[in-house]
């Protein structure tokens, strides 16, 4: 992947079925692993051009939430309460 694992990069991997996401990063003391499995649906995964994809922190937030980060939709919010 030609990235420095100690440089603060996050490495994200999707499971074969698309419902499992693994994130590996180095926090300065050791490697950390975060996993998330969706009960319904699949993680929207970018198509890599050279095996590596760079996404923004906002896109990563959408990815972890299971939202289609390519076309995020604004959710409806009530204008008044009560």
N, CA, C and O atoms as a Maestro MAE file, in Angstrom:
{
 s_m_m2io_version
 :::
 2.0.0
}

f_m_ct {
 s_m_title
 :::
 protein
 m_atom[328] {
  # First column is atom index #
  i_m_mmod_type
  r_m_x_coord
  r_m_y_coord
  r_m_z_coord
  i_m_residue_number
  s_m_chain_name
  s_m_pdb_residue_name
  s_m_pdb_atom_name
  i_m_atomic_number
  :::
  1 25 0.818 -1.196 0.000 1 A "UNK " " N  " 7
  2 3 0.000 0.000 0.000 1 A "UNK " " CA " 6
  3 2 0.861 1.260 0.000 1 A "UNK " " C  " 6
  4 15 0.354 2.358 -0.228 1 A "UNK " " O  " 8
  5 25 2.120 1.111 0.247 2 A "UNK " " N  " 7
  6 3 3.067 2.214 0.184 2 A "UNK " " CA " 6
  7 2 2.693 3.370 1.108 2 A "UNK " " C  " 6
  8 15 2.888 4.531 0.746 2 A "UNK " " O  " 8
  9 25 2.169 3.078 2.273 3 A "UNK " " N  " 7
  10 3 1.846 4.084 3.289 3 A "UNK " " CA " 6
  11 2 2.562 3.707 4.574 3 A "UNK " " C  " 6
  12 15 2.789 2.528 4.845 3 A "UNK " " O  " 8
  13 25 2.914 4.704 5.355 4 A "UNK " " N  " 7
  14 3 3.600 4.481 6.624 4 A "UNK " " CA " 6
  15 2 2.572 4.119 7.696 4 A "UNK " " C  " 6
  16 15 1.743 4.961 8.041 4 A "UNK " " O  " 8
  17 25 2.596 2.910 8.228 5 A "UNK " " N  " 7
  18 3 1.609 2.529 9.244 5 A "UNK " " CA " 6
  19 2 1.775 3.309 10.545 5 A "UNK " " C  " 6
  20 15 0.847 3.352 11.353 5 A "UNK " " O  " 8
  21 25 2.928 3.921 10.764 6 A "UNK " " N  " 7
  22 3 3.151 4.697 11.980 6 A "UNK " " CA " 6
  23 2 2.860 6.182 11.762 6 A "UNK " " C  " 6
  24 15 3.006 6.976 12.691 6 A "UNK " " O  " 8
  25 25 2.458 6.564 10.574 7 A "UNK " " N  " 7
  26 3 2.240 7.964 10.240 7 A "UNK " " CA " 6
  27 2 0.845 8.482 10.516 7 A "UNK " " C  " 6
  28 15 0.528 9.604 10.122 7 A "UNK " " O  " 8
  29 25 0.002 7.709 11.176 8 A "UNK " " N  " 7
  30 3 -1.349 8.166 11.489 8 A "UNK " " CA " 6
  31 2 -2.395 7.799 10.456 8 A "UNK " " C  " 6
  32 15 -3.551 8.203 10.586 8 A "UNK " " O  " 8
  33 25 -2.026 7.049 9.439 9 A "UNK " " N  " 7
  34 3 -2.997 6.631 8.427 9 A "UNK " " CA " 6
  35 2 -3.932 5.571 9.005 9 A "UNK " " C  " 6
  36 15 -3.542 4.782 9.865 9 A "UNK " " O  " 8
  37 25 -5.157 5.568 8.522 10 A "UNK " " N  " 7
  38 3 -6.119 4.521 8.849 10 A "UNK " " CA " 6
  39 2 -6.187 3.572 7.654 10 A "UNK " " C  " 6
  40 15 -6.243 4.007 6.504 10 A "UNK " " O  " 8
  41 25 -6.183 2.302 7.936 11 A "UNK " " N  " 7
  42 3 -6.278 1.289 6.897 11 A "UNK " " CA " 6
  43 2 -7.618 0.584 7.061 11 A "UNK " " C  " 6
  44 15 -7.862 -0.075 8.071 11 A "UNK " " O  " 8
  45 25 -8.481 0.725 6.065 12 A "UNK " " N  " 7
  46 3 -9.834 0.165 6.138 12 A "UNK " " CA " 6
  47 2 -9.945 -1.003 5.162 12 A "UNK " " C  " 6
  48 15 -9.471 -0.943 4.027 12 A "UNK " " O  " 8
  49 25 -10.584 -2.061 5.640 13 A "UNK " " N  " 7
  50 3 -10.784 -3.260 4.836 13 A "UNK " " CA " 6
  51 2 -12.238 -3.688 4.986 13 A "UNK " " C  " 6
  52 15 -12.791 -3.659 6.086 13 A "UNK " " O  " 8
  53 25 -12.851 -4.082 3.883 14 A "UNK " " N  " 7
  54 3 -14.238 -4.545 3.901 14 A "UNK " " CA " 6
  55 2 -14.254 -6.046 3.744 14 A "UNK " " C  " 6
  56 15 -13.457 -6.610 2.994 14 A "UNK " " O  " 8
  57 25 -15.166 -6.698 4.454 15 A "UNK " " N  " 7
  58 3 -15.328 -8.140 4.346 15 A "UNK " " CA " 6
  59 2 -15.867 -8.540 2.981 15 A "UNK " " C  " 6
  60 15 -16.358 -7.700 2.228 15 A "UNK " " O  " 8
  61 25 -15.776 -9.784 2.677 16 A "UNK " " N  " 7
  62 3 -16.178 -10.304 1.368 16 A "UNK " " CA " 6
  63 2 -17.647 -10.042 1.062 16 A "UNK " " C  " 6
  64 15 -17.984 -9.711 -0.074 16 A "UNK " " O  " 8
  65 25 -18.526 -10.183 2.047 17 A "UNK " " N  " 7
  66 3 -19.960 -9.962 1.826 17 A "UNK " " CA " 6
  67 2 -20.347 -8.493 1.869 17 A "UNK " " C  " 6
  68 15 -21.460 -8.134 1.485 17 A "UNK " " O  " 8
  69 25 -19.435 -7.636 2.336 18 A "UNK " " N  " 7
  70 3 -19.700 -6.201 2.340 18 A "UNK " " CA " 6
  71 2 -20.347 -5.674 3.602 18 A "UNK " " C  " 6
  72 15 -20.577 -4.469 3.708 18 A "UNK " " O  " 8
  73 25 -20.651 -6.534 4.566 19 A "UNK " " N  " 7
  74 3 -21.303 -6.062 5.785 19 A "UNK " " CA " 6
  75 2 -20.340 -5.925 6.964 19 A "UNK " " C  " 6
  76 15 -20.767 -5.557 8.058 19 A "UNK " " O  " 8
  77 25 -19.058 -6.211 6.767 20 A "UNK " " N  " 7
  78 3 -18.054 -6.125 7.819 20 A "UNK " " CA " 6
  79 2 -16.971 -5.145 7.406 20 A "UNK " " C  " 6
  80 15 -16.476 -5.193 6.279 20 A "UNK " " O  " 8
  81 25 -16.604 -4.254 8.321 21 A "UNK " " N  " 7
  82 3 -15.556 -3.279 8.073 21 A "UNK " " CA " 6
  83 2 -14.511 -3.394 9.174 21 A "UNK " " C  " 6
  84 15 -14.855 -3.478 10.353 21 A "UNK " " O  " 8
  85 25 -13.241 -3.399 8.796 22 A "UNK " " N  " 7
  86 3 -12.139 -3.439 9.757 22 A "UNK " " CA " 6
  87 2 -11.257 -2.224 9.523 22 A "UNK " " C  " 6
  88 15 -10.893 -1.929 8.384 22 A "UNK " " O  " 8
  89 25 -10.914 -1.523 10.587 23 A "UNK " " N  " 7
  90 3 -10.043 -0.353 10.513 23 A "UNK " " CA " 6
  91 2 -8.848 -0.622 11.413 23 A "UNK " " C  " 6
  92 15 -9.010 -0.953 12.588 23 A "UNK " " O  " 8
  93 25 -7.652 -0.481 10.861 24 A "UNK " " N  " 7
  94 3 -6.423 -0.677 11.623 24 A "UNK " " CA " 6
  95 2 -5.650 0.635 11.611 24 A "UNK " " C  " 6
  96 15 -5.503 1.266 10.564 24 A "UNK " " O  " 8
  97 25 -5.156 1.043 12.783 25 A "UNK " " N  " 7
  98 3 -4.311 2.224 12.882 25 A "UNK " " CA " 6
  99 2 -3.335 2.050 14.024 25 A "UNK " " C  " 6
  100 15 -3.520 1.196 14.891 25 A "UNK " " O  " 8
  101 25 -2.301 2.862 14.019 26 A "UNK " " N  " 7
  102 3 -1.290 2.816 15.073 26 A "UNK " " CA " 6
  103 2 -1.469 4.067 15.919 26 A "UNK " " C  " 6
  104 15 -1.421 5.181 15.397 26 A "UNK " " O  " 8
  105 25 -1.676 3.894 17.224 27 A "UNK " " N  " 7
  106 3 -1.948 5.030 18.099 27 A "UNK " " CA " 6
  107 2 -0.707 5.555 18.824 27 A "UNK " " C  " 6
  108 15 -0.825 6.377 19.732 27 A "UNK " " O  " 8
  109 25 0.460 5.095 18.437 28 A "UNK " " N  " 7
  110 3 1.682 5.539 19.080 28 A "UNK " " CA " 6
  111 2 2.234 4.517 20.054 28 A "UNK " " C  " 6
  112 15 3.425 4.532 20.366 28 A "UNK " " O  " 8
  113 25 1.375 3.628 20.538 29 A "UNK " " N  " 7
  114 3 1.794 2.578 21.463 29 A "UNK " " CA " 6
  115 2 1.701 1.196 20.841 29 A "UNK " " C  " 6
  116 15 2.409 0.273 21.244 29 A "UNK " " O  " 8
  117 25 0.826 1.060 19.861 30 A "UNK " " N  " 7
  118 3 0.627 -0.234 19.220 30 A "UNK " " CA " 6
  119 2 -0.488 -0.151 18.210 30 A "UNK " " C  " 6
  120 15 -1.136 0.885 18.060 30 A "UNK " " O  " 8
  121 25 -0.707 -1.253 17.516 31 A "UNK " " N  " 7
  122 3 -1.760 -1.308 16.503 31 A "UNK " " CA " 6
  123 2 -3.115 -1.503 17.173 31 A "UNK " " C  " 6
  124 15 -3.250 -2.273 18.124 31 A "UNK " " O  " 8
  125 25 -4.107 -0.796 16.663 32 A "UNK " " N  " 7
  126 3 -5.479 -0.896 17.166 32 A "UNK " " CA " 6
  127 2 -6.368 -1.408 16.039 32 A "UNK " " C  " 6
  128 15 -6.155 -1.087 14.870 32 A "UNK " " O  " 8
  129 25 -7.353 -2.197 16.400 33 A "UNK " " N  " 7
  130 3 -8.282 -2.760 15.427 33 A "UNK " " CA " 6
  131 2 -9.700 -2.398 15.832 33 A "UNK " " C  " 6
  132 15 -10.112 -2.650 16.965 33 A "UNK " " O  " 8
  133 25 -10.442 -1.810 14.914 34 A "UNK " " N  " 7
  134 3 -11.841 -1.476 15.096 34 A "UNK " " CA " 6
  135 2 -12.614 -2.273 14.065 34 A "UNK " " C  " 6
  136 15 -12.269 -2.258 12.883 34 A "UNK " " O  " 8
  137 25 -13.655 -2.970 14.497 35 A "UNK " " N  " 7
  138 3 -14.506 -3.708 13.556 35 A "UNK " " CA " 6
  139 2 -15.948 -3.275 13.733 35 A "UNK " " C  " 6
  140 15 -16.379 -2.936 14.835 35 A "UNK " " O  " 8
  141 25 -16.680 -3.291 12.645 36 A "UNK " " N  " 7
  142 3 -18.105 -2.977 12.681 36 A "UNK " " CA " 6
  143 2 -18.813 -3.853 11.673 36 A "UNK " " C  " 6
  144 15 -18.363 -3.998 10.537 36 A "UNK " " O  " 8
  145 25 -19.924 -4.438 12.093 37 A "UNK " " N  " 7
  146 3 -20.735 -5.281 11.217 37 A "UNK " " CA " 6
  147 2 -22.131 -4.673 11.131 37 A "UNK " " C  " 6
  148 15 -22.754 -4.378 12.151 37 A "UNK " " O  " 8
  149 25 -22.610 -4.490 9.914 38 A "UNK " " N  " 7
  150 3 -23.961 -3.984 9.709 38 A "UNK " " CA " 6
  151 2 -24.956 -5.132 9.803 38 A "UNK " " C  " 6
  152 15 -24.725 -6.206 9.248 38 A "UNK " " O  " 8
  153 25 -26.059 -4.908 10.504 39 A "UNK " " N  " 7
  154 3 -27.095 -5.923 10.587 39 A "UNK " " CA " 6
  155 2 -27.884 -6.021 9.291 39 A "UNK " " C  " 6
  156 15 -28.326 -7.103 8.904 39 A "UNK " " O  " 8
  157 25 -28.062 -4.870 8.612 40 A "UNK " " N  " 7
  158 3 -28.758 -4.834 7.332 40 A "UNK " " CA " 6
  159 2 -27.942 -3.994 6.369 40 A "UNK " " C  " 6
  160 15 -27.332 -3.004 6.772 40 A "UNK " " O  " 8
  161 25 -27.926 -4.370 5.128 41 A "UNK " " N  " 7
  162 3 -27.240 -3.592 4.100 41 A "UNK " " CA " 6
  163 2 -25.755 -3.886 4.017 41 A "UNK " " C  " 6
  164 15 -25.247 -4.813 4.649 41 A "UNK " " O  " 8
  165 25 -25.075 -3.080 3.229 42 A "UNK " " N  " 7
  166 3 -23.648 -3.246 2.992 42 A "UNK " " CA " 6
  167 2 -22.963 -1.892 3.079 42 A "UNK " " C  " 6
  168 15 -23.587 -0.850 2.878 42 A "UNK " " O  " 8
  169 25 -21.678 -1.923 3.380 43 A "UNK " " N  " 7
  170 3 -20.881 -0.712 3.342 43 A "UNK " " CA " 6
  171 2 -20.646 -0.328 1.883 43 A "UNK " " C  " 6
  172 15 -20.291 -1.175 1.064 43 A "UNK " " O  " 8
  173 25 -20.844 0.949 1.562 44 A "UNK " " N  " 7
  174 3 -20.584 1.447 0.217 44 A "UNK " " CA " 6
  175 2 -19.080 1.613 0.092 44 A "UNK " " C  " 6
  176 15 -18.467 2.371 0.843 44 A "UNK " " O  " 8
  177 25 -18.492 0.906 -0.852 45 A "UNK " " N  " 7
  178 3 -17.039 0.843 -0.959 45 A "UNK " " CA " 6
  179 2 -16.568 1.512 -2.241 45 A "UNK " " C  " 6
  180 15 -17.111 1.236 -3.310 45 A "UNK " " O  " 8
  181 25 -15.567 2.389 -2.156 46 A "UNK " " N  " 7
  182 3 -15.057 3.034 -3.368 46 A "UNK " " CA " 6
  183 2 -14.291 2.046 -4.243 46 A "UNK " " C  " 6
  184 15 -13.728 1.070 -3.746 46 A "UNK " " O  " 8
  185 25 -14.274 2.305 -5.529 47 A "UNK " " N  " 7
  186 3 -13.513 1.439 -6.436 47 A "UNK " " CA " 6
  187 2 -12.092 1.991 -6.541 47 A "UNK " " C  " 6
  188 15 -11.897 3.123 -6.982 47 A "UNK " " O  " 8
  189 25 -11.107 1.200 -6.140 48 A "UNK " " N  " 7
  190 3 -9.725 1.691 -6.147 48 A "UNK " " CA " 6
  191 2 -9.126 1.700 -7.549 48 A "UNK " " C  " 6
  192 15 -9.324 0.775 -8.337 48 A "UNK " " O  " 8
  193 25 -8.392 2.767 -7.838 49 A "UNK " " N  " 7
  194 3 -7.726 2.859 -9.130 49 A "UNK " " CA " 6
  195 2 -6.404 2.095 -9.112 49 A "UNK " " C  " 6
  196 15 -6.088 1.375 -10.059 49 A "UNK " " O  " 8
  197 25 -5.640 2.249 -8.045 50 A "UNK " " N  " 7
  198 3 -4.338 1.578 -7.961 50 A "UNK " " CA " 6
  199 2 -4.231 0.726 -6.703 50 A "UNK " " C  " 6
  200 15 -3.126 0.447 -6.239 50 A "UNK " " O  " 8
  201 25 -5.363 0.311 -6.148 51 A "UNK " " N  " 7
  202 3 -5.350 -0.512 -4.943 51 A "UNK " " CA " 6
  203 2 -5.497 0.295 -3.672 51 A "UNK " " C  " 6
  204 15 -5.740 -0.273 -2.607 51 A "UNK " " O  " 8
  205 25 -5.354 1.628 -3.760 52 A "UNK " " N  " 7
  206 3 -5.445 2.504 -2.596 52 A "UNK " " CA " 6
  207 2 -6.432 3.623 -2.905 52 A "UNK " " C  " 6
  208 15 -6.410 4.196 -3.994 52 A "UNK " " O  " 8
  209 25 -7.291 3.929 -1.950 53 A "UNK " " N  " 7
  210 3 -8.248 5.021 -2.092 53 A "UNK " " CA " 6
  211 2 -8.077 5.950 -0.906 53 A "UNK " " C  " 6
  212 15 -7.985 5.498 0.235 53 A "UNK " " O  " 8
  213 25 -8.033 7.230 -1.167 54 A "UNK " " N  " 7
  214 3 -7.961 8.228 -0.103 54 A "UNK " " CA " 6
  215 2 -9.325 8.891 0.016 54 A "UNK " " C  " 6
  216 15 -9.872 9.381 -0.972 54 A "UNK " " O  " 8
  217 25 -9.873 8.905 1.232 55 A "UNK " " N  " 7
  218 3 -11.160 9.552 1.473 55 A "UNK " " CA " 6
  219 2 -10.981 10.555 2.607 55 A "UNK " " C  " 6
  220 15 -10.038 10.456 3.392 55 A "UNK " " O  " 8
  221 25 -11.894 11.519 2.686 56 A "UNK " " N  " 7
  222 3 -11.833 12.547 3.727 56 A "UNK " " CA " 6
  223 2 -12.374 11.992 5.038 56 A "UNK " " C  " 6
  224 15 -12.956 10.908 5.077 56 A "UNK " " O  " 8
  225 25 -12.172 12.748 6.103 57 A "UNK " " N  " 7
  226 3 -12.690 12.306 7.407 57 A "UNK " " CA " 6
  227 2 -14.217 12.294 7.412 57 A "UNK " " C  " 6
  228 15 -14.826 11.452 8.072 57 A "UNK " " O  " 8
  229 25 -14.838 13.216 6.686 58 A "UNK " " N  " 7
  230 3 -16.307 13.220 6.595 58 A "UNK " " CA " 6
  231 2 -16.798 11.979 5.859 58 A "UNK " " C  " 6
  232 15 -17.780 11.362 6.270 58 A "UNK " " O  " 8
  233 25 -16.121 11.610 4.776 59 A "UNK " " N  " 7
  234 3 -16.501 10.409 4.036 59 A "UNK " " CA " 6
  235 2 -16.297 9.166 4.887 59 A "UNK " " C  " 6
  236 15 -17.091 8.230 4.801 59 A "UNK " " O  " 8
  237 25 -15.251 9.135 5.708 60 A "UNK " " N  " 7
  238 3 -15.043 8.006 6.614 60 A "UNK " " CA " 6
  239 2 -16.177 7.925 7.627 60 A "UNK " " C  " 6
  240 15 -16.641 6.830 7.946 60 A "UNK " " O  " 8
  241 25 -16.626 9.061 8.135 61 A "UNK " " N  " 7
  242 3 -17.762 9.073 9.059 61 A "UNK " " CA " 6
  243 2 -19.013 8.498 8.430 61 A "UNK " " C  " 6
  244 15 -19.727 7.717 9.059 61 A "UNK " " O  " 8
  245 25 -19.288 8.885 7.174 62 A "UNK " " N  " 7
  246 3 -20.423 8.322 6.454 62 A "UNK " " CA " 6
  247 2 -20.250 6.825 6.251 62 A "UNK " " C  " 6
  248 15 -21.193 6.056 6.438 62 A "UNK " " O  " 8
  249 25 -19.055 6.414 5.873 63 A "UNK " " N  " 7
  250 3 -18.774 4.999 5.645 63 A "UNK " " CA " 6
  251 2 -19.035 4.187 6.903 63 A "UNK " " C  " 6
  252 15 -19.670 3.135 6.845 63 A "UNK " " O  " 8
  253 25 -18.544 4.674 8.048 64 A "UNK " " N  " 7
  254 3 -18.742 3.953 9.307 64 A "UNK " " CA " 6
  255 2 -20.205 3.928 9.743 64 A "UNK " " C  " 6
  256 15 -20.627 3.022 10.462 64 A "UNK " " O  " 8
  257 25 -20.976 4.921 9.308 65 A "UNK " " N  " 7
  258 3 -22.401 4.971 9.658 65 A "UNK " " CA " 6
  259 2 -23.263 4.173 8.695 65 A "UNK " " C  " 6
  260 15 -24.465 4.027 8.918 65 A "UNK " " O  " 8
  261 25 -22.666 3.653 7.625 66 A "UNK " " N  " 7
  262 3 -23.432 2.891 6.645 66 A "UNK " " CA " 6
  263 2 -24.181 3.771 5.671 66 A "UNK " " C  " 6
  264 15 -25.101 3.300 5.002 66 A "UNK " " O  " 8
  265 25 -23.805 5.061 5.571 67 A "UNK " " N  " 7
  266 3 -24.454 6.005 4.662 67 A "UNK " " CA " 6
  267 2 -23.688 5.996 3.348 67 A "UNK " " C  " 6
  268 15 -22.464 5.865 3.339 67 A "UNK " " O  " 8
  269 25 -24.399 6.132 2.248 68 A "UNK " " N  " 7
  270 3 -23.750 6.216 0.939 68 A "UNK " " CA " 6
  271 2 -22.983 7.532 0.882 68 A "UNK " " C  " 6
  272 15 -23.579 8.583 0.648 68 A "UNK " " O  " 8
  273 25 -21.689 7.487 1.089 69 A "UNK " " N  " 7
  274 3 -20.861 8.679 1.189 69 A "UNK " " CA " 6
  275 2 -20.683 9.373 -0.147 69 A "UNK " " C  " 6
  276 15 -20.235 10.519 -0.183 69 A "UNK " " O  " 8
  277 25 -21.022 8.708 -1.254 70 A "UNK " " N  " 7
  278 3 -20.904 9.341 -2.568 70 A "UNK " " CA " 6
  279 2 -22.010 10.358 -2.786 70 A "UNK " " C  " 6
  280 15 -21.795 11.379 -3.439 70 A "UNK " " O  " 8
  281 25 -23.215 10.083 -2.234 71 A "UNK " " N  " 7
  282 3 -24.364 10.969 -2.388 71 A "UNK " " CA " 6
  283 2 -25.103 11.062 -1.055 71 A "UNK " " C  " 6
  284 15 -26.215 10.547 -0.939 71 A "UNK " " O  " 8
  285 25 -24.511 11.708 -0.041 72 A "UNK " " N  " 7
  286 3 -25.209 11.780 1.250 72 A "UNK " " CA " 6
  287 2 -26.481 12.622 1.137 72 A "UNK " " C  " 6
  288 15 -26.488 13.665 0.483 72 A "UNK " " O  " 8
  289 25 -27.517 12.175 1.755 73 A "UNK " " N  " 7
  290 3 -28.797 12.859 1.725 73 A "UNK " " CA " 6
  291 2 -29.023 13.563 3.065 73 A "UNK " " C  " 6
  292 15 -28.809 12.986 4.131 73 A "UNK " " O  " 8
  293 25 -29.453 14.801 2.985 74 A "UNK " " N  " 7
  294 3 -29.776 15.532 4.202 74 A "UNK " " CA " 6
  295 2 -31.065 14.952 4.777 74 A "UNK " " C  " 6
  296 15 -32.042 14.740 4.058 74 A "UNK " " O  " 8
  297 25 -31.050 14.702 6.066 75 A "UNK " " N  " 7
  298 3 -32.236 14.123 6.695 75 A "UNK " " CA " 6
  299 2 -33.212 15.216 7.084 75 A "UNK " " C  " 6
  300 15 -32.825 16.361 7.314 75 A "UNK " " O  " 8
  301 25 -34.455 14.857 7.152 76 A "UNK " " N  " 7
  302 3 -35.493 15.792 7.530 76 A "UNK " " CA " 6
  303 2 -35.415 16.064 9.016 76 A "UNK " " C  " 6
  304 15 -35.262 15.139 9.814 76 A "UNK " " O  " 8
  305 25 -35.518 17.325 9.391 77 A "UNK " " N  " 7
  306 3 -35.545 17.696 10.799 77 A "UNK " " CA " 6
  307 2 -36.785 18.546 11.050 77 A "UNK " " C  " 6
  308 15 -37.139 19.381 10.219 77 A "UNK " " O  " 8
  309 25 -37.443 18.344 12.178 78 A "UNK " " N  " 7
  310 3 -38.627 19.175 12.467 78 A "UNK " " CA " 6
  311 2 -38.230 20.622 12.661 78 A "UNK " " C  " 6
  312 15 -37.147 20.914 13.168 78 A "UNK " " O  " 8
  313 25 -39.118 21.542 12.254 79 A "UNK " " N  " 7
  314 3 -38.820 22.958 12.395 79 A "UNK " " CA " 6
  315 2 -39.235 23.489 13.760 79 A "UNK " " C  " 6
  316 15 -38.716 24.509 14.215 79 A "UNK " " O  " 8
  317 25 -40.164 22.805 14.413 80 A "UNK " " N  " 7
  318 3 -40.579 23.245 15.744 80 A "UNK " " CA " 6
  319 2 -40.859 22.010 16.603 80 A "UNK " " C  " 6
  320 15 -41.134 20.922 16.097 80 A "UNK " " O  " 8
  321 25 -40.781 22.213 17.895 81 A "UNK " " N  " 7
  322 3 -41.012 21.120 18.836 81 A "UNK " " CA " 6
  323 2 -42.335 21.366 19.554 81 A "UNK " " C  " 6
  324 15 -42.633 22.484 19.975 81 A "UNK " " O  " 8
  325 25 -43.136 20.282 19.687 82 A "UNK " " N  " 7
  326 3 -44.363 20.347 20.470 82 A "UNK " " CA " 6
  327 2 -45.469 20.817 19.692 82 A "UNK " " C  " 6
  328 15 -46.582 20.930 20.206 82 A "UNK " " O  " 8
  :::
 }
 m_bond[327] {
  # First column is bond index #
  i_m_from
  i_m_to
  i_m_order
  :::
  1 1 2 1
  2 2 3 1
  3 3 4 2
  4 3 5 1
  5 5 6 1
  6 6 7 1
  7 7 8 2
  8 7 9 1
  9 9 10 1
  10 10 11 1
  11 11 12 2
  12 11 13 1
  13 13 14 1
  14 14 15 1
  15 15 16 2
  16 15 17 1
  17 17 18 1
  18 18 19 1
  19 19 20 2
  20 19 21 1
  21 21 22 1
  22 22 23 1
  23 23 24 2
  24 23 25 1
  25 25 26 1
  26 26 27 1
  27 27 28 2
  28 27 29 1
  29 29 30 1
  30 30 31 1
  31 31 32 2
  32 31 33 1
  33 33 34 1
  34 34 35 1
  35 35 36 2
  36 35 37 1
  37 37 38 1
  38 38 39 1
  39 39 40 2
  40 39 41 1
  41 41 42 1
  42 42 43 1
  43 43 44 2
  44 43 45 1
  45 45 46 1
  46 46 47 1
  47 47 48 2
  48 47 49 1
  49 49 50 1
  50 50 51 1
  51 51 52 2
  52 51 53 1
  53 53 54 1
  54 54 55 1
  55 55 56 2
  56 55 57 1
  57 57 58 1
  58 58 59 1
  59 59 60 2
  60 59 61 1
  61 61 62 1
  62 62 63 1
  63 63 64 2
  64 63 65 1
  65 65 66 1
  66 66 67 1
  67 67 68 2
  68 67 69 1
  69 69 70 1
  70 70 71 1
  71 71 72 2
  72 71 73 1
  73 73 74 1
  74 74 75 1
  75 75 76 2
  76 75 77 1
  77 77 78 1
  78 78 79 1
  79 79 80 2
  80 79 81 1
  81 81 82 1
  82 82 83 1
  83 83 84 2
  84 83 85 1
  85 85 86 1
  86 86 87 1
  87 87 88 2
  88 87 89 1
  89 89 90 1
  90 90 91 1
  91 91 92 2
  92 91 93 1
  93 93 94 1
  94 94 95 1
  95 95 96 2
  96 95 97 1
  97 97 98 1
  98 98 99 1
  99 99 100 2
  100 99 101 1
  101 101 102 1
  102 102 103 1
  103 103 104 2
  104 103 105 1
  105 105 106 1
  106 106 107 1
  107 107 108 2
  108 107 109 1
  109 109 110 1
  110 110 111 1
  111 111 112 2
  112 111 113 1
  113 113 114 1
  114 114 115 1
  115 115 116 2
  116 115 117 1
  117 117 118 1
  118 118 119 1
  119 119 120 2
  120 119 121 1
  121 121 122 1
  122 122 123 1
  123 123 124 2
  124 123 125 1
  125 125 126 1
  126 126 127 1
  127 127 128 2
  128 127 129 1
  129 129 130 1
  130 130 131 1
  131 131 132 2
  132 131 133 1
  133 133 134 1
  134 134 135 1
  135 135 136 2
  136 135 137 1
  137 137 138 1
  138 138 139 1
  139 139 140 2
  140 139 141 1
  141 141 142 1
  142 142 143 1
  143 143 144 2
  144 143 145 1
  145 145 146 1
  146 146 147 1
  147 147 148 2
  148 147 149 1
  149 149 150 1
  150 150 151 1
  151 151 152 2
  152 151 153 1
  153 153 154 1
  154 154 155 1
  155 155 156 2
  156 155 157 1
  157 157 158 1
  158 158 159 1
  159 159 160 2
  160 159 161 1
  161 161 162 1
  162 162 163 1
  163 163 164 2
  164 163 165 1
  165 165 166 1
  166 166 167 1
  167 167 168 2
  168 167 169 1
  169 169 170 1
  170 170 171 1
  171 171 172 2
  172 171 173 1
  173 173 174 1
  174 174 175 1
  175 175 176 2
  176 175 177 1
  177 177 178 1
  178 178 179 1
  179 179 180 2
  180 179 181 1
  181 181 182 1
  182 182 183 1
  183 183 184 2
  184 183 185 1
  185 185 186 1
  186 186 187 1
  187 187 188 2
  188 187 189 1
  189 189 190 1
  190 190 191 1
  191 191 192 2
  192 191 193 1
  193 193 194 1
  194 194 195 1
  195 195 196 2
  196 195 197 1
  197 197 198 1
  198 198 199 1
  199 199 200 2
  200 199 201 1
  201 201 202 1
  202 202 203 1
  203 203 204 2
  204 203 205 1
  205 205 206 1
  206 206 207 1
  207 207 208 2
  208 207 209 1
  209 209 210 1
  210 210 211 1
  211 211 212 2
  212 211 213 1
  213 213 214 1
  214 214 215 1
  215 215 216 2
  216 215 217 1
  217 217 218 1
  218 218 219 1
  219 219 220 2
  220 219 221 1
  221 221 222 1
  222 222 223 1
  223 223 224 2
  224 223 225 1
  225 225 226 1
  226 226 227 1
  227 227 228 2
  228 227 229 1
  229 229 230 1
  230 230 231 1
  231 231 232 2
  232 231 233 1
  233 233 234 1
  234 234 235 1
  235 235 236 2
  236 235 237 1
  237 237 238 1
  238 238 239 1
  239 239 240 2
  240 239 241 1
  241 241 242 1
  242 242 243 1
  243 243 244 2
  244 243 245 1
  245 245 246 1
  246 246 247 1
  247 247 248 2
  248 247 249 1
  249 249 250 1
  250 250 251 1
  251 251 252 2
  252 251 253 1
  253 253 254 1
  254 254 255 1
  255 255 256 2
  256 255 257 1
  257 257 258 1
  258 258 259 1
  259 259 260 2
  260 259 261 1
  261 261 262 1
  262 262 263 1
  263 263 264 2
  264 263 265 1
  265 265 266 1
  266 266 267 1
  267 267 268 2
  268 267 269 1
  269 269 270 1
  270 270 271 1
  271 271 272 2
  272 271 273 1
  273 273 274 1
  274 274 275 1
  275 275 276 2
  276 275 277 1
  277 277 278 1
  278 278 279 1
  279 279 280 2
  280 279 281 1
  281 281 282 1
  282 282 283 1
  283 283 284 2
  284 283 285 1
  285 285 286 1
  286 286 287 1
  287 287 288 2
  288 287 289 1
  289 289 290 1
  290 290 291 1
  291 291 292 2
  292 291 293 1
  293 293 294 1
  294 294 295 1
  295 295 296 2
  296 295 297 1
  297 297 298 1
  298 298 299 1
  299 299 300 2
  300 299 301 1
  301 301 302 1
  302 302 303 1
  303 303 304 2
  304 303 305 1
  305 305 306 1
  306 306 307 1
  307 307 308 2
  308 307 309 1
  309 309 310 1
  310 310 311 1
  311 311 312 2
  312 311 313 1
  313 313 314 1
  314 314 315 1
  315 315 316 2
  316 315 317 1
  317 317 318 1
  318 318 319 1
  319 319 320 2
  320 319 321 1
  321 321 322 1
  322 322 323 1
  323 323 324 2
  324 323 325 1
  325 325 326 1
  326 326 327 1
  327 327 328 2
  :::
 }
}
